Amino acid sequence: MPARPSSRRADRRGLLLGLAFAAALLSPLRHYARPLDEVAERKFARDSFPLSTYPMFSVDRKGRVVVPHVIGVTAHGERVVPHYRHYGSGGLNQVRKQVARALRRGRAAEVAQRYADSLADSQARAAEAAGAASADEAAIVTVAVVRSRFVFEDYFAGRRLPDAESIRAECPVGGIAFAHPPSRLSKRAFA
């Protein structure tokens, strides 16, 4: 009959495995065993999953976000957000990323033109079919491609207008788009 390990040896093995597991779990905290200024400098160097300091998870957003997007403006100056299908298919997130990429590449006028042309077609079809387009989109007379800064506290309190806005391009529905020179965000261009 083989000899069983003594209970002391089994206890030590379990204790060592538990300590090794705890050390592995707590190892990301070693990044914080330095002076705070060094921690702040080094924390973006590499991801320390599962306690990540990677910028996607840890960057301070300061309660605001800048969003490139498209708005429609009615004859009365009201803002309307046109449906993303006027730019492309594939879903809201895909179209949002395409619009953001086009703005980074300096092609805001092309985005405005595409939205305006699609809205013009939609409005023409709605006139033929006796009102198939949404009433909000039917009232759009100008499309603007903008970068808007939203303050989270204001937005979630019900104030949905941006804190600041920069117009990158405009296009009258059925017209020709024109680009605006790049500018810093200014307080509410379209109110």
C-alpha angles and dihedrals in degrees: 000000000000117000116250118227113262117260089246092060092048090048092050092049092051092046092050092049090049092049092048090051092048091048091051091048094049097039095101089065089071087083089070095054090090134077111290095246090055091047091053091049096047100038093084093050096086141352114263099198130213091030092037125197091177110137094243088066104027110034113119107243092191091222096292142084134196114224126188108213147138127260132185121220122207126215087261092054096253119147119238125180107222118219115267091236087079088072103035149315129261101080140292097287094051093049091045090055092047091052091048091049092049091052092050089052093050096250100123092127090058090053092050091047093051093050093045093048092049092048091049090052091046092049091048091050090047091053090052093045094044101251109338094147122079114269092236094053092043089060095054112114100166133032119209128191107212145171107223130190113214123193109217095216093053094042095052091044088064100263098124098175115103121255090228136002140194119199112219100176142352135200130183110229104265092012140093122284123235129192126232119220111261111268140171119266111279129191112281109321092185113034 
